[in-house]
Structure formats: C-alpha cells, structure tokens
C-alpha cells in the first residue's frame, strides 16, 4: 500500500500513471467504505459480515497510521489494493477479469519470480468474457466476496455463519451430539468413522442454484469453486452422494439453525423483495433529480445481500426435508 501511495504521489512521473488513471476502484463503495453509523450497516440486520466490514480499515489505521486519520490518498491506495490486488500484488490486465465461479474459464500459476500466468481452461472464443475467481477453492465464502468487493456473486454461492446457541450447548453439555460429532470443531471430524472433513468449522451451505444445495459441504466438494467448471448434472450426483454420507442429525441441526436465524430477523424474504423494489424505484427517481444519497445506494446493496442470504437459509430447510441422509442413532 505504501508503494502504491508513492507511485500515486509521483503523478505523471510514475511508470504506472496510465494504469492508475484507468483504475475505477474508487467508484465502487464496498462495505469497508460504508458509514459506520449509517443506514447500510443497519440493513445487514446483524447477518455476517456485520462487525467485520471495517476490519481492513481498522488494521491499516492502527498498524500503518498509528491511529491517525487516513488521507484521501491513503483511502485511494487501500481501496485499490483491497479490490484489485492478486496474492502477489497489483497486476495490470489481470485485475480487469471478472469474478464468476460458475463460468470460470481460467486458472492461475505463480512462478518463483512472483510472475503471474493466466491459463485458459478451455477454448475461449473471441469476444467472450475471461473469468477469474475472487474466492478460490472454498477458502472464501459469498460473505467474504460481498465484504471485500461489494456485490452478491452469482451461483454457485458458499454461505457460512456461526450458531452461538448450539455452540453454547456443547460447552455446557459435553455429551451433546453437537460436541460429540465435532460440529463446532472442524478437526474433530477427522476422527469420524466416515472421515467426513468439512470445508470449515462454520455452518455452511453450498448453493448451486435456487433449488440445489449441499449442506455442510466437504473440502473436496467446494474445491471446484474457482478451479474448474462443473455441469449441473454432475453437481446433482455429487451432492446426492455427499448427502448420503452426511448424518441426518447434522442436516437437521443445520436446518434448525437456519430456521432460528431467519426467525430472529426483523423482515421476511417476501417483505425484503417488496422493500428492494420500493427502494430501487425511489433511488431511480432521486437519480433523475441528481439527488442520490450514497448511503441509500449502499443500503440497497445491503438489502440485496441479506435477501440472497435469507434465500440460502430457507433452501437449507427444504433440502434437509427432501434429501436422503445417513441415519444415525443420536439427535441433536
């Protein structure tokens, strides 16, 4: 970030001046830029990433600015880095590629000299988009994508959250099935007779379409995200096989958590769908009058996001009810 600031300060003398002129990251308001006490934060309704939206800003101010206020140049450099950088830093041209785990057609290779190669996974006709991923292999969820880039990704989506109520049960009752099966501890699964290794220790659902989802997906199942493309028929077979090896008590616990989370939110899916239509109509009228409030635009993004999250939570219950899981003798 310091190097970016130095190059920005050099102005037209910087060899990266044209690249910086082309950059449009400052035109996208990501959650890190939201007003901490503004309406958009409230519109998340406590769903993740609530409480984590400004962690990068907090870190930068504390570690790099010693608690001092950030300048406009600090903001520009930090947001550019957060929204455009690869693991090895800013890479011109590479950062023009859009994210889409369902249509990804490239893979990346980094050599020992910190050079980055983008390699096509298939023939890409002239004029077709070149897609990358911002969330490879299940290491980042749809929550992380929204928090880092400010948009709800298209399918497939990987949603995750924690359930403090179930975690507390395992703390107070060591014999509770939640604790025995290790649902609060990813490492405990490795002792399971089924060798069922979850992707993370969080509650998770891998949503392939509005009607197809894998509950508590394994590392192997989510590895495809950002690494390859998979036909819908293949997803259906793999998810059916996954569910046949997933304990029914785990599926029921996830469904209970999803239902409890939904019930605790102040608006329903149907209410949100009505709210978002009204908000977009109001924003369009404001735009025509050139009176758009940035906080209102951010609030719409937050509502769109929470609506997508709620739909994933509702699908969990439907999947838990209709799919076939592994019968076990313990209930959570």
C-alpha positions as YAML, in Angstrom:
chain: A
units: angstrom
residues:
- id: 1
  name: UNK
  ca: [0.00, 0.00, 0.00]
- id: 2
  name: UNK
  ca: [2.92, 2.29, 0.77]
- id: 3
  name: UNK
  ca: [4.37, 1.63, -2.69]
- id: 4
  name: UNK
  ca: [1.02, 2.47, -4.30]
- id: 5
  name: UNK
  ca: [0.92, 5.75, -2.38]
- id: 6
  name: UNK
  ca: [4.47, 6.60, -3.52]
- id: 7
  name: UNK
  ca: [3.57, 5.94, -7.16]
- id: 8
  name: UNK
  ca: [0.36, 7.97, -6.86]
- id: 9
  name: UNK
  ca: [2.33, 10.86, -5.37]
- id: 10
  name: UNK
  ca: [4.73, 10.71, -8.34]
- id: 11
  name: UNK
  ca: [1.83, 11.59, -10.65]
- id: 12
  name: UNK
  ca: [2.68, 11.56, -14.35]
- id: 13
  name: UNK
  ca: [6.29, 10.70, -13.50]
- id: 14
  name: UNK
  ca: [5.19, 7.25, -12.34]
- id: 15
  name: UNK
  ca: [5.51, 4.48, -14.91]
- id: 16
  name: UNK
  ca: [2.15, 3.27, -13.62]
- id: 17
  name: UNK
  ca: [0.40, 6.60, -14.22]
- id: 18
  name: UNK
  ca: [-1.73, 5.33, -17.14]
- id: 19
  name: UNK
  ca: [-2.72, 2.27, -15.12]
- id: 20
  name: UNK
  ca: [-3.77, 4.43, -12.19]
- id: 21
  name: UNK
  ca: [-5.75, 6.70, -14.49]
- id: 22
  name: UNK
  ca: [-7.64, 3.67, -15.77]
- id: 23
  name: UNK
  ca: [-8.42, 2.40, -12.26]
- id: 24
  name: UNK
  ca: [-12.05, 2.81, -11.21]
- id: 25
  name: UNK
  ca: [-11.94, 1.19, -7.77]
- id: 26
  name: UNK
  ca: [-12.73, 4.49, -6.05]
- id: 27
  name: UNK
  ca: [-16.09, 4.48, -7.83]
- id: 28
  name: UNK
  ca: [-17.27, 1.32, -6.07]
- id: 29
  name: UNK
  ca: [-18.47, 1.65, -2.49]
- id: 30
  name: UNK
  ca: [-17.56, -1.58, -0.69]
- id: 31
  name: UNK
  ca: [-18.70, -2.26, 2.91]
- id: 32
  name: UNK
  ca: [-15.32, -1.04, 4.22]
- id: 33
  name: UNK
  ca: [-16.31, 2.42, 2.97]
- id: 34
  name: UNK
  ca: [-19.79, 2.47, 4.46]
- id: 35
  name: UNK
  ca: [-20.65, 4.98, 7.13]
- id: 36
  name: UNK
  ca: [-20.11, 3.04, 10.38]
- id: 37
  name: UNK
  ca: [-23.29, 4.50, 11.84]
- id: 38
  name: UNK
  ca: [-25.17, 4.73, 8.55]
- id: 39
  name: UNK
  ca: [-28.27, 3.02, 7.32]
- id: 40
  name: UNK
  ca: [-26.45, 0.39, 5.23]
- id: 41
  name: UNK
  ca: [-24.93, -1.16, 8.36]
- id: 42
  name: UNK
  ca: [-28.38, -1.49, 9.92]
- id: 43
  name: UNK
  ca: [-29.78, -3.06, 6.76]
- id: 44
  name: UNK
  ca: [-27.49, -6.10, 7.21]
- id: 45
  name: UNK
  ca: [-29.75, -6.95, 10.17]
- id: 46
  name: UNK
  ca: [-26.84, -8.50, 12.05]
- id: 47
  name: UNK
  ca: [-26.04, -11.09, 9.38]
- id: 48
  name: UNK
  ca: [-22.37, -11.68, 8.54]
- id: 49
  name: UNK
  ca: [-20.29, -9.65, 7.74]
- id: 50
  name: UNK
  ca: [-21.76, -7.41, 10.45]
- id: 51
  name: UNK
  ca: [-18.95, -6.46, 12.80]
- id: 52
  name: UNK
  ca: [-16.29, -7.30, 10.20]
- id: 53
  name: UNK
  ca: [-16.98, -4.74, 7.49]
- id: 54
  name: UNK
  ca: [-14.25, -2.31, 8.56]
- id: 55
  name: UNK
  ca: [-11.57, -4.72, 9.74]
- id: 56
  name: UNK
  ca: [-9.10, -3.80, 6.96]
- id: 57
  name: UNK
  ca: [-9.60, -0.10, 7.61]
- id: 58
  name: UNK
  ca: [-9.12, -0.63, 11.35]
- id: 59
  name: UNK
  ca: [-5.95, -2.63, 10.74]
- id: 60
  name: UNK
  ca: [-4.48, -0.03, 8.40]
- id: 61
  name: UNK
  ca: [-5.24, 2.85, 10.73]
- id: 62
  name: UNK
  ca: [-3.80, 1.05, 13.75]
- id: 63
  name: UNK
  ca: [-0.79, -0.68, 12.17]
- id: 64
  name: UNK
  ca: [0.23, 1.80, 9.48]
- id: 65
  name: UNK
  ca: [-1.18, 5.16, 10.54]
- id: 66
  name: UNK
  ca: [-0.70, 4.76, 14.32]
- id: 67
  name: UNK
  ca: [-4.33, 5.66, 14.87]
- id: 68
  name: UNK
  ca: [-4.24, 8.82, 12.76]
- id: 69
  name: UNK
  ca: [-6.95, 9.75, 10.29]
- id: 70
  name: UNK
  ca: [-6.49, 8.46, 6.74]
- id: 71
  name: UNK
  ca: [-5.88, 10.94, 3.93]
- id: 72
  name: UNK
  ca: [-7.67, 10.80, 0.59]
- id: 73
  name: UNK
  ca: [-4.51, 9.24, -0.85]
- id: 74
  name: UNK
  ca: [-4.49, 6.57, 1.89]
- id: 75
  name: UNK
  ca: [-8.08, 5.72, 1.07]
- id: 76
  name: UNK
  ca: [-7.44, 5.53, -2.68]
- id: 77
  name: UNK
  ca: [-4.41, 3.26, -2.28]
- id: 78
  name: UNK
  ca: [-6.05, 0.98, 0.28]
- id: 79
  name: UNK
  ca: [-9.29, 0.54, -1.67]
- id: 80
  name: UNK
  ca: [-7.31, -0.05, -4.87]
- id: 81
  name: UNK
  ca: [-5.32, -2.75, -3.11]
- id: 82
  name: UNK
  ca: [-8.35, -4.39, -1.45]
- id: 83
  name: UNK
  ca: [-10.43, -4.57, -4.63]
- id: 84
  name: UNK
  ca: [-7.81, -5.18, -7.32]
- id: 85
  name: UNK
  ca: [-4.73, -6.91, -5.87]
- id: 86
  name: UNK
  ca: [-3.80, -10.53, -6.51]
- id: 87
  name: UNK
  ca: [-1.85, -12.52, -3.90]
- id: 88
  name: UNK
  ca: [1.38, -11.09, -5.34]
- id: 89
  name: UNK
  ca: [0.12, -7.50, -5.53]
- id: 90
  name: UNK
  ca: [-1.36, -5.35, -8.27]
- id: 91
  name: UNK
  ca: [-1.17, -7.00, -11.70]
- id: 92
  name: UNK
  ca: [-2.31, -4.78, -14.62]
- id: 93
  name: UNK
  ca: [-4.68, -6.50, -17.08]
- id: 94
  name: UNK
  ca: [-5.19, -9.46, -14.75]
- id: 95
  name: UNK
  ca: [-7.29, -7.29, -12.46]
- id: 96
  name: UNK
  ca: [-9.68, -6.49, -15.33]
- id: 97
  name: UNK
  ca: [-11.01, -10.06, -15.23]
- id: 98
  name: UNK
  ca: [-14.44, -10.50, -13.68]
- id: 99
  name: UNK
  ca: [-15.40, -12.99, -10.98]
- id: 100
  name: UNK
  ca: [-17.71, -15.90, -11.74]
- id: 101
  name: UNK
  ca: [-17.11, -19.30, -10.13]
- id: 102
  name: UNK
  ca: [-19.86, -20.87, -12.22]
- id: 103
  name: UNK
  ca: [-18.39, -19.73, -15.55]
- id: 104
  name: UNK
  ca: [-14.70, -19.60, -14.71]
- id: 105
  name: UNK
  ca: [-12.55, -20.38, -17.75]
- id: 106
  name: UNK
  ca: [-9.01, -19.70, -16.50]
- id: 107
  name: UNK
  ca: [-6.56, -20.82, -13.86]
- id: 108
  name: UNK
  ca: [-3.57, -19.04, -12.37]
- id: 109
  name: UNK
  ca: [0.06, -20.02, -11.97]
- id: 110
  name: UNK
  ca: [2.63, -18.11, -9.93]
- id: 111
  name: UNK
  ca: [6.31, -18.85, -10.51]
- id: 112
  name: UNK
  ca: [9.25, -18.33, -8.18]
- id: 113
  name: UNK
  ca: [9.88, -14.86, -9.59]
- id: 114
  name: UNK
  ca: [6.42, -13.72, -8.47]
- id: 115
  name: UNK
  ca: [5.19, -13.63, -12.03]
- id: 116
  name: UNK
  ca: [1.56, -14.49, -12.68]
- id: 117
  name: UNK
  ca: [0.33, -16.55, -15.63]
- id: 118
  name: UNK
  ca: [-3.36, -16.77, -16.61]
- id: 119
  name: UNK
  ca: [-4.03, -20.06, -18.42]
- id: 120
  name: UNK
  ca: [-7.26, -20.89, -20.25]
- id: 121
  name: UNK
  ca: [-9.14, -23.96, -19.00]
- id: 122
  name: UNK
  ca: [-10.96, -24.27, -22.32]
- id: 123
  name: UNK
  ca: [-11.14, -22.60, -25.73]
- id: 124
  name: UNK
  ca: [-12.37, -19.03, -25.26]
- id: 125
  name: UNK
  ca: [-13.91, -17.58, -28.45]
- id: 126
  name: UNK
  ca: [-13.04, -14.02, -29.43]
- id: 127
  name: UNK
  ca: [-15.33, -11.57, -27.71]
- id: 128
  name: UNK
  ca: [-16.23, -13.92, -24.86]
- id: 129
  name: UNK
  ca: [-15.54, -12.78, -21.26]
- id: 130
  name: UNK
  ca: [-12.46, -14.11, -19.46]
- id: 131
  name: UNK
  ca: [-13.50, -15.07, -15.95]
- id: 132
  name: UNK
  ca: [-11.34, -15.34, -12.87]
- id: 133
  name: UNK
  ca: [-12.30, -16.04, -9.27]
- id: 134
  name: UNK
  ca: [-12.10, -13.88, -6.17]
- id: 135
  name: UNK
  ca: [-12.85, -16.88, -3.92]
- id: 136
  name: UNK
  ca: [-10.90, -19.94, -4.96]
- id: 137
  name: UNK
  ca: [-11.42, -23.45, -3.59]
- id: 138
  name: UNK
  ca: [-13.86, -22.61, -0.80]
- id: 139
  name: UNK
  ca: [-11.35, -20.55, 1.17]
- id: 140
  name: UNK
  ca: [-13.60, -17.53, 0.83]
- id: 141
  name: UNK
  ca: [-17.38, -17.55, 1.01]
- id: 142
  name: UNK
  ca: [-20.05, -15.39, -0.59]
- id: 143
  name: UNK
  ca: [-19.94, -13.40, 2.65]
- id: 144
  name: UNK
  ca: [-16.25, -12.65, 2.03]
- id: 145
  name: UNK
  ca: [-16.90, -11.74, -1.62]
- id: 146
  name: UNK
  ca: [-19.57, -9.25, -0.60]
- id: 147
  name: UNK
  ca: [-17.48, -7.83, 2.23]
- id: 148
  name: UNK
  ca: [-14.41, -7.43, 0.04]
- id: 149
  name: UNK
  ca: [-15.94, -6.41, -3.28]
- id: 150
  name: UNK
  ca: [-19.45, -5.17, -2.55]
- id: 151
  name: UNK
  ca: [-21.55, -7.50, -4.71]
- id: 152
  name: UNK
  ca: [-23.56, -10.70, -4.33]
- id: 153
  name: UNK
  ca: [-21.92, -13.28, -6.56]
- id: 154
  name: UNK
  ca: [-23.90, -15.40, -8.99]
- id: 155
  name: UNK
  ca: [-24.23, -19.15, -8.43]
- id: 156
  name: UNK
  ca: [-22.54, -21.14, -7.08]
- id: 157
  name: UNK
  ca: [-22.62, -19.40, -3.71]
- id: 158
  name: UNK
  ca: [-21.00, -20.56, -0.48]
- id: 159
  name: UNK
  ca: [-22.76, -19.14, 2.60]
- id: 160
  name: UNK
  ca: [-21.44, -19.50, 6.13]
- id: 161
  name: UNK
  ca: [-22.38, -18.36, 9.61]
- id: 162
  name: UNK
  ca: [-21.94, -19.34, 13.27]
- id: 163
  name: UNK
  ca: [-24.61, -20.52, 15.68]
- id: 164
  name: UNK
  ca: [-23.80, -19.37, 19.19]
- id: 165
  name: UNK
  ca: [-26.80, -21.18, 20.67]
- id: 166
  name: UNK
  ca: [-25.62, -24.62, 19.52]
- id: 167
  name: UNK
  ca: [-22.04, -23.85, 20.45]
- id: 168
  name: UNK
  ca: [-23.15, -22.95, 23.97]
- id: 169
  name: UNK
  ca: [-24.99, -26.28, 24.25]
- id: 170
  name: UNK
  ca: [-21.77, -28.16, 23.52]
- id: 171
  name: UNK
  ca: [-19.91, -26.10, 26.12]
- id: 172
  name: UNK
  ca: [-22.40, -26.82, 28.88]
- id: 173
  name: UNK
  ca: [-23.13, -30.46, 27.96]
- id: 174
  name: UNK
  ca: [-20.14, -32.47, 26.79]
- id: 175
  name: UNK
  ca: [-22.40, -35.37, 25.81]
- id: 176
  name: UNK
  ca: [-24.48, -33.24, 23.48]
- id: 177
  name: UNK
  ca: [-24.31, -34.58, 19.93]
- id: 178
  name: UNK
  ca: [-23.07, -31.20, 18.68]
- id: 179
  name: UNK
  ca: [-19.89, -31.72, 20.67]
- id: 180
  name: UNK
  ca: [-19.54, -35.46, 20.03]
- id: 181
  name: UNK
  ca: [-19.77, -35.01, 16.30]
- id: 182
  name: UNK
  ca: [-17.46, -32.03, 16.34]
- id: 183
  name: UNK
  ca: [-19.81, -29.61, 14.58]
- id: 184
  name: UNK
  ca: [-18.06, -26.75, 16.35]
- id: 185
  name: UNK
  ca: [-14.60, -28.08, 15.56]
- id: 186
  name: UNK
  ca: [-13.51, -28.97, 12.05]
- id: 187
  name: UNK
  ca: [-10.58, -31.06, 13.32]
- id: 188
  name: UNK
  ca: [-12.88, -33.35, 15.31]
- id: 189
  name: UNK
  ca: [-14.48, -34.59, 12.12]
- id: 190
  name: UNK
  ca: [-11.25, -36.24, 11.10]
- id: 191
  name: UNK
  ca: [-11.79, -38.83, 13.83]
- id: 192
  name: UNK
  ca: [-15.23, -39.63, 12.46]
- id: 193
  name: UNK
  ca: [-15.55, -43.15, 11.06]
- id: 194
  name: UNK
  ca: [-16.74, -41.64, 7.79]
- id: 195
  name: UNK
  ca: [-13.64, -39.43, 7.52]
- id: 196
  name: UNK
  ca: [-16.02, -36.54, 6.88]
- id: 197
  name: UNK
  ca: [-13.83, -33.43, 6.63]
- id: 198
  name: UNK
  ca: [-15.91, -30.24, 6.39]
- id: 199
  name: UNK
  ca: [-14.75, -27.19, 4.49]
- id: 200
  name: UNK
  ca: [-14.67, -25.03, 7.66]
- id: 201
  name: UNK
  ca: [-15.81, -25.12, 11.28]
- id: 202
  name: UNK
  ca: [-18.67, -22.74, 10.42]
- id: 203
  name: UNK
  ca: [-22.19, -23.69, 9.39]
- id: 204
  name: UNK
  ca: [-22.09, -23.74, 5.60]
- id: 205
  name: UNK
  ca: [-24.30, -24.33, 2.59]
- id: 206
  name: UNK
  ca: [-23.07, -24.56, -0.99]
- id: 207
  name: UNK
  ca: [-25.86, -23.17, -3.16]
- id: 208
  name: UNK
  ca: [-25.62, -24.24, -6.82]
- id: 209
  name: UNK
  ca: [-28.99, -22.88, -7.93]
- id: 210
  name: UNK
  ca: [-32.17, -21.57, -6.29]
- id: 211
  name: UNK
  ca: [-33.22, -25.21, -5.71]
- id: 212
  name: UNK
  ca: [-29.96, -27.21, -5.44]
- id: 213
  name: UNK
  ca: [-27.64, -27.01, -2.44]
- id: 214
  name: UNK
  ca: [-25.15, -29.10, -0.46]
- id: 215
  name: UNK
  ca: [-25.47, -28.90, 3.32]
- id: 216
  name: UNK
  ca: [-22.20, -28.77, 5.28]
- id: 217
  name: UNK
  ca: [-20.10, -29.30, 2.14]
- id: 218
  name: UNK
  ca: [-16.74, -31.05, 2.38]
- id: 219
  name: UNK
  ca: [-13.42, -29.58, 1.30]
- id: 220
  name: UNK
  ca: [-13.46, -31.87, -1.72]
- id: 221
  name: UNK
  ca: [-16.91, -30.65, -2.77]
- id: 222
  name: UNK
  ca: [-16.10, -26.94, -2.62]
- id: 223
  name: UNK
  ca: [-12.64, -27.32, -4.20]
- id: 224
  name: UNK
  ca: [-14.23, -26.94, -7.64]
- id: 225
  name: UNK
  ca: [-15.13, -23.32, -6.83]
- id: 226
  name: UNK
  ca: [-12.73, -21.12, -8.72]
- id: 227
  name: UNK
  ca: [-10.73, -24.07, -10.02]
- id: 228
  name: UNK
  ca: [-13.00, -25.65, -12.63]
- id: 229
  name: UNK
  ca: [-16.46, -25.67, -14.17]
- id: 230
  name: UNK
  ca: [-18.93, -28.42, -13.41]
- id: 231
  name: UNK
  ca: [-22.15, -29.33, -15.29]
- id: 232
  name: UNK
  ca: [-25.39, -29.21, -13.31]
- id: 233
  name: UNK
  ca: [-25.90, -32.97, -13.73]
- id: 234
  name: UNK
  ca: [-22.51, -33.61, -12.12]
- id: 235
  name: UNK
  ca: [-23.34, -31.30, -9.24]
- id: 236
  name: UNK
  ca: [-26.60, -33.17, -8.67]
- id: 237
  name: UNK
  ca: [-24.85, -36.54, -8.49]
- id: 238
  name: UNK
  ca: [-22.05, -35.31, -6.24]
- id: 239
  name: UNK
  ca: [-24.42, -33.57, -3.85]
- id: 240
  name: UNK
  ca: [-26.68, -36.63, -3.63]
- id: 241
  name: UNK
  ca: [-23.62, -38.76, -2.79]
- id: 242
  name: UNK
  ca: [-22.46, -36.17, -0.25]
- id: 243
  name: UNK
  ca: [-25.84, -36.09, 1.50]
- id: 244
  name: UNK
  ca: [-25.99, -39.89, 1.64]
- id: 245
  name: UNK
  ca: [-22.84, -39.73, 3.80]
- id: 246
  name: UNK
  ca: [-23.95, -36.76, 5.90]
- id: 247
  name: UNK
  ca: [-25.52, -37.69, 9.24]
- id: 248
  name: UNK
  ca: [-29.18, -36.79, 9.38]
- id: 249
  name: UNK
  ca: [-28.66, -35.19, 12.80]
- id: 250
  name: UNK
  ca: [-26.12, -32.83, 11.25]
- id: 251
  name: UNK
  ca: [-28.53, -31.89, 8.47]
- id: 252
  name: UNK
  ca: [-31.34, -31.33, 10.98]
- id: 253
  name: UNK
  ca: [-29.09, -29.21, 13.20]
- id: 254
  name: UNK
  ca: [-28.14, -27.03, 10.24]
- id: 255
  name: UNK
  ca: [-31.79, -26.66, 9.24]
- id: 256
  name: UNK
  ca: [-32.75, -25.76, 12.83]
- id: 257
  name: UNK
  ca: [-30.01, -23.13, 12.93]
- id: 258
  name: UNK
  ca: [-31.11, -21.69, 9.58]
- id: 259
  name: UNK
  ca: [-34.75, -21.53, 10.70]
- id: 260
  name: UNK
  ca: [-33.78, -19.98, 14.03]
- id: 261
  name: UNK
  ca: [-31.63, -17.38, 12.26]
- id: 262
  name: UNK
  ca: [-34.44, -16.49, 9.84]
- id: 263
  name: UNK
  ca: [-36.98, -16.26, 12.65]
- id: 264
  name: UNK
  ca: [-34.75, -13.83, 14.52]
- id: 265
  name: UNK
  ca: [-34.52, -11.34, 11.66]
- id: 266
  name: UNK
  ca: [-36.87, -8.32, 11.54]
- id: 267
  name: UNK
  ca: [-38.08, -8.84, 7.96]
- id: 268
  name: UNK
  ca: [-39.03, -11.86, 5.87]
- id: 269
  name: UNK
  ca: [-37.90, -12.75, 2.36]
- id: 270
  name: UNK
  ca: [-41.22, -11.61, 0.93]
- id: 271
  name: UNK
  ca: [-41.02, -8.30, 2.79]
- id: 272
  name: UNK
  ca: [-37.47, -7.75, 1.57]
- id: 273
  name: UNK
  ca: [-38.49, -8.38, -2.03]
- id: 274
  name: UNK
  ca: [-41.11, -5.63, -1.69]
- id: 275
  name: UNK
  ca: [-38.67, -3.32, 0.12]
- id: 276
  name: UNK
  ca: [-36.00, -3.68, -2.55]
- id: 277
  name: UNK
  ca: [-38.45, -2.82, -5.35]
- id: 278
  name: UNK
  ca: [-39.58, 0.30, -3.50]
- id: 279
  name: UNK
  ca: [-36.01, 1.34, -2.65]
- id: 280
  name: UNK
  ca: [-34.80, 0.95, -6.24]
- id: 281
  name: UNK
  ca: [-37.76, 2.93, -7.53]
- id: 282
  name: UNK
  ca: [-37.03, 5.71, -5.05]
- id: 283
  name: UNK
  ca: [-33.32, 5.69, -5.94]
- id: 284
  name: UNK
  ca: [-34.13, 5.91, -9.66]
- id: 285
  name: UNK
  ca: [-36.30, 8.96, -9.07]
- id: 286
  name: UNK
  ca: [-33.53, 10.55, -6.99]
- id: 287
  name: UNK
  ca: [-31.01, 9.83, -9.76]
- id: 288
  name: UNK
  ca: [-33.24, 11.60, -12.28]
- id: 289
  name: UNK
  ca: [-33.18, 14.62, -9.98]
- id: 290
  name: UNK
  ca: [-29.41, 14.24, -9.37]
- id: 291
  name: UNK
  ca: [-30.03, 13.90, -5.63]
- id: 292
  name: UNK
  ca: [-28.76, 10.36, -4.97]
- id: 293
  name: UNK
  ca: [-27.67, 9.75, -1.38]
- id: 294
  name: UNK
  ca: [-24.64, 7.43, -1.23]
- id: 295
  name: UNK
  ca: [-25.92, 5.88, 1.99]
- id: 296
  name: UNK
  ca: [-29.20, 5.00, 0.28]
- id: 297
  name: UNK
  ca: [-27.32, 3.28, -2.56]
- id: 298
  name: UNK
  ca: [-25.25, 1.35, -0.01]
- id: 299
  name: UNK
  ca: [-28.41, 0.40, 1.84]
- id: 300
  name: UNK
  ca: [-29.84, -1.15, -1.33]
- id: 301
  name: UNK
  ca: [-26.70, -3.26, -1.71]
- id: 302
  name: UNK
  ca: [-27.09, -4.41, 1.90]
- id: 303
  name: UNK
  ca: [-30.76, -5.33, 1.35]
- id: 304
  name: UNK
  ca: [-29.95, -7.25, -1.83]
- id: 305
  name: UNK
  ca: [-27.25, -9.12, 0.05]
- id: 306
  name: UNK
  ca: [-29.39, -10.01, 3.08]
- id: 307
  name: UNK
  ca: [-32.15, -11.18, 0.74]
- id: 308
  name: UNK
  ca: [-29.74, -13.58, -1.00]
- id: 309
  name: UNK
  ca: [-28.51, -14.83, 2.38]
- id: 310
  name: UNK
  ca: [-32.07, -15.41, 3.61]
- id: 311
  name: UNK
  ca: [-32.94, -17.39, 0.47]
- id: 312
  name: UNK
  ca: [-29.94, -19.64, 1.12]
- id: 313
  name: UNK
  ca: [-31.10, -20.17, 4.72]
- id: 314
  name: UNK
  ca: [-34.62, -21.05, 3.57]
- id: 315
  name: UNK
  ca: [-33.31, -23.50, 0.98]
- id: 316
  name: UNK
  ca: [-31.44, -25.36, 3.74]
- id: 317
  name: UNK
  ca: [-34.72, -26.34, 5.37]
- id: 318
  name: UNK
  ca: [-36.18, -27.53, 2.07]
- id: 319
  name: UNK
  ca: [-33.09, -29.62, 1.30]
- id: 320
  name: UNK
  ca: [-32.98, -31.10, 4.81]
- id: 321
  name: UNK
  ca: [-36.61, -32.15, 4.46]
- id: 322
  name: UNK
  ca: [-36.49, -33.72, 0.99]
- id: 323
  name: UNK
  ca: [-32.99, -35.23, 0.67]
- id: 324
  name: UNK
  ca: [-31.79, -38.63, 1.88]
- id: 325
  name: UNK
  ca: [-29.16, -38.54, 4.61]
- id: 326
  name: UNK
  ca: [-27.27, -41.10, 6.70]
- id: 327
  name: UNK
  ca: [-29.45, -42.35, 9.55]
- id: 328
  name: UNK
  ca: [-27.81, -42.31, 12.96]
- id: 329
  name: UNK
  ca: [-28.99, -43.04, 16.48]
- id: 330
  name: UNK
  ca: [-28.31, -39.63, 18.02]
- id: 331
  name: UNK
  ca: [-30.33, -36.50, 17.64]
- id: 332
  name: UNK
  ca: [-29.03, -33.00, 18.28]
...
